[in-house]
Amino acid sequence: MKIQNILRQIRKADQDFNLIEDGDKIAIALSGGKDSMLLFVSLKMYQNFKGKNFDLIGIHVDVGFEEFEHELMKEFARQYDLELYIEKTKIFSILSLEKNQKNGKIQCSLCSTLKKGVLFEKAKEYGCNKIALGHHGDDAIETLLLNMIHGSKIATFSPKQYMSRMDMDMIRPMVYLKEEEIVEACKANQIPSVRRVCPNDGYTQRQEAKELMEKFYKLYPMAHDNFLNSLSNEEQVSLWNKDLRSK
């Protein structure tokens, strides 16, 4: 897939949800995975679009896993003239002390909370007013499924979310993209990704949801587009309304 197709979907998300405004300074949460690496390059190119006057940096929160390939990320940033900050932390040491008592694994939710705290703190320190995350449309569908299964609620993340505590917006410019489109674009444009080193990788509830949806799409190929479109189809939401009891 050509990078222009990625930019077209980013522009559509930007126009629909007012993600990027004149004078913004945006920090990309750069994990080193394919999603955030592609987002880093794409937003760099998006700066050249007419009327797009914003600054961009990348922030990688180093959890402390061994053998993480920082040099690959640094070389990638140099290649595309991207400003990258790598923030070393002791998060993994904390996670090792707070393992799940049932299965002995590190807690994904705690890891996410700690990383997000560092990310927001450093973004503020570098003068940013927005943080861009590499979540895509399939992530949104999986989040919806997980919330229904484990939380009894019909909800997913928003393309743009104001974090009042930090006075900062979180934006997700790739919400209209499927994971397969991101994979294709990375291959076609030689965009690398860092080898995953998290001990929980492949053993999470999100991975189970991903595998479940892949099986579903094989049975019903049209469902992939329909699920993604339904996330913004506000006019056709029909849920039970308990207020009707009195009518």
Buried (B, 14 or more C-beta within 10 A) or exposed (E): BEBEBBBEBBBBBBEEBEBBEEEBBBBBBBBBBBBBBBBBBBBBBBEEEEEBEBBBBBBBBBBBEEEBBBEBBEEBBEEBEBBBBBBEBEBBEBBEEEEEEEEEEBBBEBBEEBBBBBBBBBBBEBEBBBBBBBBBBBBBBBBBBBBEEEEEEEEBBBBBEEEEEBEBBBBBBBBBBBBEBBBBBBEEBEBBBBEBBBEBEEEBEEEBBBEEBEEBBEEEEEBBEEBBEBBBEEEEEEEEEEEEEEE
